[in-house]
Amino acid sequence: TKPSDTQTLSAQILYSDLNYQIPGALNPAQVEADRTQARPGSVEQNSSIAQKTLYGTLSHHIELGQKWDNSTALYMNNTEFENPFILDYKRETAFSYGGRTKFTFDDKWGSFPVKIIAGAEYQYGKTLAQNFGNRQGKADTIRFSDDLISTQAFIFQQFEIEWTSKVLMTLGFSENFGRYDINRSIDAGPNDPSNNTKNFDPIVIPRIALVYKVNQWSGIHGSISSGFSPPTIAEVRTNEGSINLDLEAERGINYEAGYRGKFGIFNVDVTAFYFQLDQTITSYTNEQGVVLFRNAGQTDQKGIEASLDYVLVRNQNAFFQEIKLNHAFTGHYFSFGEYESGGNDFSGNQLTGVAPNTLVNILDVRTKPGFYLNFTHQYVDAIPLNDANTVFQESYNLIGGRVGWRTTLGSRWDVEAYGGVDNLLDEQYSLGNDLNAFANRYFQPAPGINFYGGMKIGLRY
């Protein structure tokens, strides 16, 4: 809605109800015997996740004269989460809220156009997390009960100036604040109930970036920025109820340079980066199959990301209104720096869970009668599944396609029918591999060739 000529007010409400089963990770022998089987015990214990979430936002934008404007958003989230697992049963009820405001100032200082952006964001979340025994898929005796409170705040500023018609500079800063409170009221183990607090010291994060416009069709850019990422409360207080207050925030510096250009029908975008990350948080799985987290020291993350897209046909009056192709390559050459764990030295190994090379090819065809085709090919390189780099997910190629028809009935109704296929080559691969898994239970086999279809009806009013 528009309360006035200078204001815009919008709201959004989203509700989701999710339920899915967790077959559990398999070891290589189980994968070889039957990729479709569940981990022993998963079926009997109803290993699954059920989650209901209500999310709402209210956004307001106002122009404050010719040079100033403000955008403010308030949001809230309520979630009910239930997770029967092989060895326990977890329930969570979470409520969170927050707000973000941003002021923008546009002006011209002498012959230099400038823009100043300043704002802040605050987030608060409270969760009741409880762990029970699991008796054939039903919650049994309570083991842990925690009140989890997370508070985060950000203050950010950004200054942009056009030194010439070809050179744009951006200088930015942000300050991060974070705190977790974990109040354990029930502990069925050997420890007494306790109150735990984790504070993350305020840190200033700078960023500088330059863009040089070579001509009206191309430009180059570069940036240097630092980063700060505290562990999530789900990493500090893990699924089975353990509390790890020794987990430190990740910190890093990223160097980036790139080129973007247009050559006739071809659009090219290439970016290279080097990211030095300290206190990298990695995951591992204990003997009960619970995913835990630890700091793995320094990692060196070198990479290149490139894309090429082009339109072979674009004519709204022809039968084929558009034929478009896109190719995207990602090279992520990530490795551990100095990293020792359990008496083993993993320094220099590939970073666990990261594919060095991926390639995606996409073909989109749209016709005047409303028929369309989307075709996708994805290549994923071999992925190391443990820090020692002794177990890998083999490389694979995924091919999928979707055909459909969409049309408009009258002036208000939109109708679409579609059908498609995934994993056309019937590749054997895993999604969501368990990294550093106990007892070699690394693999979460994905479905073979599978089909889907559906229909959508929309009403504009």
Backbone hydrogen bonds, N-H to C=O, Kabsch-Sander energy under -0.5 kcal/mol:
donor,donor_aa,acceptor,acceptor_aa,energy
4,S,7,Q,-0.6
7,Q,4,S,-1.0
8,T,61,H,-2.5
9,L,1,T,-3.0
10,S,59,S,-2.5
12,Q,57,T,-2.2
14,L,55,Y,-3.3
16,S,53,T,-2.4
18,L,51,Q,-3.3
20,Y,49,I,-2.3
22,I,47,S,-2.9
26,L,443,F,-3.0
31,V,27,N,-2.3
32,E,28,P,-2.3
33,A,29,A,-2.0
34,D,30,Q,-2.7
37,Q,34,D,-1.4
39,R,23,P,-3.2
42,S,39,R,-2.6
45,Q,41,G,-1.8
46,N,43,V,-1.5
47,S,42,S,-2.7
48,S,46,N,-0.5
48,S,84,P,-1.8
49,I,20,Y,-2.9
50,A,82,E,-2.5
51,Q,18,L,-3.0
52,K,80,E,-2.4
53,T,16,S,-2.4
54,L,78,N,-2.6
55,Y,14,L,-3.3
56,G,76,M,-2.1
57,T,12,Q,-2.5
58,L,74,L,-2.6
59,S,10,S,-3.0
60,H,72,T,-2.9
61,H,8,T,-2.6
62,I,70,N,-2.4
63,E,6,T,-2.1
64,L,62,I,-0.6
64,L,68,W,-2.3
65,G,63,E,-0.9
68,W,64,L,-0.8
69,D,104,T,-1.6
70,N,62,I,-2.6
71,S,102,K,-2.4
72,T,60,H,-2.8
73,A,100,R,-2.8
74,L,58,L,-2.6
75,Y,98,G,-2.4
76,M,56,G,-2.3
77,N,96,S,-2.6
78,N,54,L,-2.4
79,T,94,A,-2.6
80,E,52,K,-2.6
81,F,92,E,-2.9
82,E,50,A,-2.4
83,N,90,K,-3.3
85,F,88,D,-3.1
89,Y,132,F,-2.3
90,K,83,N,-2.1
91,R,130,Q,-2.5
92,E,81,F,-2.8
93,T,128,L,-1.7
94,A,79,T,-2.9
95,F,126,K,-2.7
96,S,77,N,-2.6
97,Y,124,Y,-2.5
98,G,75,Y,-2.1
99,G,122,Y,-2.0
100,R,73,A,-2.5
101,T,120,A,-2.4
102,K,71,S,-2.3
103,F,118,A,-3.3
104,T,69,D,-2.6
105,F,116,I,-2.7
106,D,67,K,-2.6
107,D,114,V,-2.2
109,W,112,F,-2.8
110,G,108,K,-0.9
112,F,109,W,-2.0
114,V,107,D,-2.7
115,K,160,E,-2.4
116,I,105,F,-2.5
117,I,158,Q,-3.0
118,A,103,F,-2.2
119,G,156,F,-2.5
120,A,101,T,-1.9
121,E,154,F,-2.5
122,Y,99,G,-2.4
123,Q,152,Q,-2.9
124,Y,97,Y,-2.8
125,G,150,S,-2.3
126,K,95,F,-2.9
127,T,148,L,-2.7
128,L,93,T,-2.6
129,A,127,T,-0.7
129,A,146,D,-2.5
130,Q,91,R,-2.9
131,N,144,F,-2.4
132,F,89,Y,-3.1
133,G,141,T,-2.0
135,R,133,G,-0.6
135,R,138,K,-2.9
136,Q,134,N,-0.8
138,K,135,R,-0.9
140,D,133,G,-3.0
143,R,131,N,-3.9
144,F,131,N,-1.6
145,S,186,I,-1.7
146,D,129,A,-3.0
147,D,183,N,-2.3
148,L,127,T,-3.3
148,L,146,D,-0.6
149,I,147,D,-0.5
149,I,181,D,-2.8
150,S,125,G,-2.4
151,T,179,R,-2.6
152,Q,123,Q,-2.4
153,A,177,F,-2.2
154,F,121,E,-2.6
155,I,175,E,-2.0
156,F,119,G,-2.4
157,Q,173,F,-2.9
158,Q,117,I,-3.0
159,F,171,L,-3.1
160,E,115,K,-3.1
161,I,169,M,-2.2
162,E,113,P,-2.4
163,W,161,I,-0.9
163,W,167,V,-1.1
164,T,167,V,-1.3
168,L,166,K,-0.5
168,L,211,V,-2.5
169,M,161,I,-2.6
170,T,209,A,-2.9
171,L,159,F,-2.7
172,G,207,R,-3.2
173,F,157,Q,-2.7
174,S,205,I,-1.3
175,E,155,I,-2.8
176,N,203,I,-1.8
177,F,153,A,-2.3
178,G,200,F,-1.0
179,R,151,T,-2.0
180,Y,198,K,-2.5
181,D,149,I,-2.8
182,I,196,N,-3.3
183,N,147,D,-2.7
183,N,181,D,-0.6
184,R,182,I,-0.8
184,R,194,S,-3.1
185,S,145,S,-2.1
185,S,183,N,-0.7
186,I,145,S,-1.3
188,A,143,R,-2.9
194,S,184,R,-0.8
196,N,182,I,-2.6
198,K,180,Y,-2.7
200,F,178,G,-2.4
201,D,199,N,-0.6
203,I,176,N,-1.1
205,I,174,S,-3.4
207,R,172,G,-2.1
208,I,224,I,-2.4
209,A,170,T,-2.6
210,L,222,G,-2.6
211,V,168,L,-2.6
212,Y,220,I,-3.1
213,K,166,K,-3.1
213,K,211,V,-0.5
214,V,212,Y,-0.9
214,V,218,S,-0.7
215,N,218,S,-1.6
218,S,215,N,-0.8
219,G,260,R,-2.5
220,I,212,Y,-2.6
221,H,258,G,-2.4
222,G,210,L,-2.2
223,S,256,E,-2.6
224,I,208,I,-2.5
225,S,254,N,-2.3
226,S,206,P,-2.0
227,G,252,G,-2.9
229,S,250,E,-2.8
235,E,232,T,-0.9
236,V,232,T,-1.7
237,R,233,I,-2.8
238,T,236,V,-0.7
238,T,242,S,-1.6
241,G,238,T,-1.9
244,N,236,V,-3.0
245,L,243,I,-0.6
247,L,244,N,-0.9
250,E,229,S,-2.7
251,R,278,D,-1.9
252,G,227,G,-1.8
253,I,276,Q,-1.9
254,N,225,S,-3.6
255,Y,274,Y,-2.5
256,E,223,S,-2.6
257,A,272,A,-2.5
258,G,221,H,-2.9
259,Y,270,V,-2.8
260,R,219,G,-2.7
261,G,268,V,-2.4
262,K,217,W,-1.4
263,F,266,F,-3.0
266,F,263,F,-2.2
267,N,309,D,-2.6
268,V,261,G,-3.0
269,D,307,S,-2.1
270,V,259,Y,-2.8
271,T,305,E,-2.6
272,A,257,A,-3.1
273,F,303,G,-2.5
274,Y,255,Y,-2.3
275,F,301,Q,-3.1
276,Q,253,I,-2.6
276,Q,274,Y,-0.5
277,L,275,F,-0.7
277,L,299,T,-2.4
278,D,251,R,-4.0
280,T,297,G,-2.5
282,T,280,T,-0.6
282,T,294,R,-2.8
284,Y,292,L,-2.0
285,T,436,N,-1.7
286,N,290,V,-2.1
289,G,286,N,-2.0
292,L,284,Y,-3.4
292,L,290,V,-0.5
294,R,282,T,-2.3
296,A,280,T,-3.7
298,Q,338,E,-0.7
299,T,277,L,-2.7
300,D,335,S,-2.8
301,Q,275,F,-2.6
301,Q,299,T,-0.6
302,K,300,D,-0.6
302,K,333,Y,-1.7
303,G,273,F,-2.3
304,I,331,G,-2.1
305,E,271,T,-3.0
306,A,329,F,-2.7
307,S,269,D,-2.4
308,L,327,H,-2.7
309,D,267,N,-1.9
310,Y,325,L,-2.2
311,V,265,I,-0.7
312,L,310,Y,-0.6
312,L,323,I,-2.3
313,V,323,I,-1.4
315,N,321,Q,-2.3
318,A,315,N,-1.2
321,Q,319,F,-1.0
321,Q,366,R,-1.2
322,E,366,R,-1.9
323,I,313,V,-2.1
324,K,364,D,-2.8
325,L,310,Y,-2.6
326,N,362,I,-2.2
327,H,308,L,-2.8
328,A,360,V,-2.7
329,F,306,A,-3.1
330,T,358,T,-2.6
331,G,304,I,-3.2
332,H,330,T,-0.6
332,H,356,P,-2.3
333,Y,302,K,-2.9
333,Y,331,G,-0.7
334,F,332,H,-1.0
335,S,300,D,-2.5
336,F,349,N,-2.7
337,G,298,Q,-3.6
339,Y,337,G,-0.8
341,S,344,N,-2.4
344,N,341,S,-1.9
346,F,339,Y,-2.7
346,F,344,N,-0.7
347,S,339,Y,-0.5
348,G,336,F,-1.7
348,G,337,G,-0.7
349,N,346,F,-2.2
351,L,334,F,-2.0
353,G,384,P,-3.1
354,V,351,L,-1.4
358,T,330,T,-2.2
359,L,379,Y,-2.1
360,V,328,A,-2.7
361,N,377,H,-2.8
362,I,326,N,-2.7
363,L,375,F,-2.6
364,D,324,K,-2.8
365,V,373,L,-2.7
366,R,322,E,-2.6
367,T,371,F,-2.2
368,K,319,F,-2.7
370,G,367,T,-1.0
372,Y,404,G,-2.3
373,L,365,V,-2.4
374,N,402,R,-2.8
375,F,363,L,-2.7
376,T,400,G,-2.9
377,H,361,N,-2.7
378,Q,398,L,-2.7
379,Y,359,L,-3.0
380,V,396,Y,-2.5
381,D,357,N,-2.3
383,I,393,Q,-2.1
385,L,391,V,-3.1
386,N,391,V,-0.7
389,N,386,N,-1.9
393,Q,383,I,-3.0
394,E,392,F,-0.6
396,Y,380,V,-2.0
398,L,378,Q,-3.1
400,G,376,T,-2.5
401,G,421,V,-2.1
402,R,374,N,-2.5
403,V,419,G,-2.6
404,G,372,Y,-1.9
405,W,417,A,-2.6
406,R,370,G,-1.9
407,T,415,V,-2.4
409,L,413,W,-2.3
410,G,408,T,-0.6
412,R,409,L,-0.8
413,W,409,L,-1.7
414,D,458,G,-2.7
415,V,407,T,-2.6
416,E,456,K,-2.5
417,A,405,W,-2.4
418,Y,454,G,-2.4
419,G,403,V,-2.4
420,G,452,Y,-2.7
421,V,401,G,-2.4
422,D,450,N,-2.7
424,L,399,I,-3.0
426,D,423,N,-2.1
429,Y,427,E,-0.7
431,L,444,Q,-2.0
434,D,442,Y,-2.5
435,L,433,N,-0.7
436,N,385,L,-2.9
437,A,434,D,-0.7
440,N,437,A,-1.0
441,R,438,F,-1.4
442,Y,440,N,-1.8
443,F,26,L,-2.1
446,A,429,Y,-2.8
450,N,422,D,-2.0
452,Y,420,G,-2.1
454,G,418,Y,-2.4
456,K,416,E,-3.0
458,G,414,D,-3.1
460,R,412,R,-2.7
